[in-house]
Amino acid sequence: MTKGFSWAPESPNTVVHGDNLPILRSLPDASFQLIYIDPPFNTGRKQLRQNTKSVRSSTGTRIGYKGQTYETVRGLVTSYDDAFEDYWEFLEPRLEEAWRLLADTGTLYLHLDYREVHYAKVLLDALFGRECFLNEIIWAYDYGARTKSRWPSKHDTILVYVKDPRQYHFDSEEVDREPYMAPGLVTPEKVARGKLPTDVWWHTIVSPNGREKTGYPTQKPVGILRRIIAASSRPGDWVLDFFGGSGTTGAAALQLERRFLLIDQNPEAIATMQRRFAEDDVAFAESEIGH
Ligand SMILES: C[S@@+](CC[C@H](N)C(=O)[O-])C[C@H]1O[C@@H](n2cnc3c(N)ncnc32)[C@H](O)[C@@H]1O
């Protein structure tokens, strides 16, 4: 593990240990083609708040909905839910950095669950610009107990925003295709080729006893990350995940020959990534600013 961290486009694939916010602030503008983040859900929000200083933007006059400023929209939305207000206070300065770090052709994928996603969508529309919203991806899975008191919730949502709707990169030809549900209704050529996935993705979770499992509790499947990276970046592009966890984004980036920078503040996550990338050419750094 190297002490101190600085990044340049010539850097090797890198994992950094530290709080992501000061590290993000040290990175140069427009450096990443793709940013995927899977922030921690509502657990520990109060705790997060203590570690974080809210940073009011210098552009306090950004226009949100119908001529209202972003700050007005933010006040309205967060007034519905104190817990969400804490969460957004943590996330907002990091999302502002994410926007700054995206290349002009770049895309942000923000992985959330049903408790946060609707508030987050309204605020992101106001923060990024509604015209920059590209997709809402539903990742549906089928695992675990089923409550009988309501519809069992078995999906996550990934919001997709582009930096610039006139020049973002998206290549559906690179995406893995899916089998037709009724193959008898289409030609054998179509069956052989498969169909292009839509914005609803059926994918199993990481199997508790499968080969992919790292033991890190919130690990996401590499198949989900492969699809995102294949569509929204090219080989050799830089991919950033600043809630790195077990390193799934790095694992998919390695498979697809993209370069990556991952950040996590939890020593367990760093240890998991050291095991996961033991055979790969990946640098590990300890951030001096991120603690
Ligand atoms: C839901 S997990 C990410 C899981 C990851 N997508 C994977 O597939 O393994 C969220 C991660 O964010 C990290 N985290 C939370 N707050 C952070 C912060 N301020 N700076 C850096 N990492 C943070 C946690 O340690 C945790 O590993």
The ligand as a MOL file (V3000), in Angstrom:
LIG
                    3D

  0  0  0     0  0            999 V3000
M  V30 BEGIN CTAB
M  V30 COUNTS 27 29 0 0 0
M  V30 BEGIN ATOM
M  V30 1 C -23.2160 -0.3700 -1.1160 0
M  V30 2 S -21.4840 -0.4500 -0.9020 0 CHG=1
M  V30 3 C -20.8260 -0.5880 -2.5390 0
M  V30 4 C -20.7990 -2.0150 -3.0390 0
M  V30 5 C -20.1490 -2.1850 -4.3850 0
M  V30 6 N -20.9660 -1.6110 -5.4540 0
M  V30 7 C -19.8660 -3.6350 -4.6910 0
M  V30 8 O -20.3590 -4.1750 -5.7010 0
M  V30 9 O -19.1660 -4.2670 -3.8810 0 CHG=-1
M  V30 10 C -21.1030 1.2000 -0.4290 0
M  V30 11 C -19.6410 1.4060 -0.0600 0
M  V30 12 O -19.4370 2.7990 0.1730 0
M  V30 13 C -18.4150 2.9220 1.1280 0
M  V30 14 N -18.4770 4.2940 1.6740 0
M  V30 15 C -19.4510 4.8510 2.4300 0
M  V30 16 N -19.1700 6.1450 2.7000 0
M  V30 17 C -17.9900 6.4210 2.0720 0
M  V30 18 C -17.1790 7.5820 1.9720 0
M  V30 19 N -17.5370 8.7300 2.5490 0
M  V30 20 N -16.0360 7.5130 1.2500 0
M  V30 21 C -15.6570 6.3440 0.6580 0
M  V30 22 N -16.3950 5.2200 0.7210 0
M  V30 23 C -17.5390 5.2480 1.4190 0
M  V30 24 C -18.7060 1.8290 2.1380 0
M  V30 25 O -17.5410 1.4930 2.8810 0
M  V30 26 C -19.1900 0.7090 1.2070 0
M  V30 27 O -18.1290 -0.1770 0.9060 0
M  V30 END ATOM
M  V30 BEGIN BOND
M  V30 1 1 1 2
M  V30 2 1 2 3
M  V30 3 1 2 10
M  V30 4 1 3 4
M  V30 5 1 4 5
M  V30 6 1 5 6
M  V30 7 1 5 7
M  V30 8 2 7 8
M  V30 9 1 7 9
M  V30 10 1 10 11
M  V30 11 1 11 12
M  V30 12 1 11 26
M  V30 13 1 12 13
M  V30 14 1 13 14
M  V30 15 1 13 24
M  V30 16 1 14 15
M  V30 17 1 14 23
M  V30 18 2 15 16
M  V30 19 1 16 17
M  V30 20 1 17 18
M  V30 21 2 17 23
M  V30 22 1 18 19
M  V30 23 2 18 20
M  V30 24 1 20 21
M  V30 25 2 21 22
M  V30 26 1 22 23
M  V30 27 1 24 25
M  V30 28 1 24 26
M  V30 29 1 26 27
M  V30 END BOND
M  V30 END CTAB
M  END
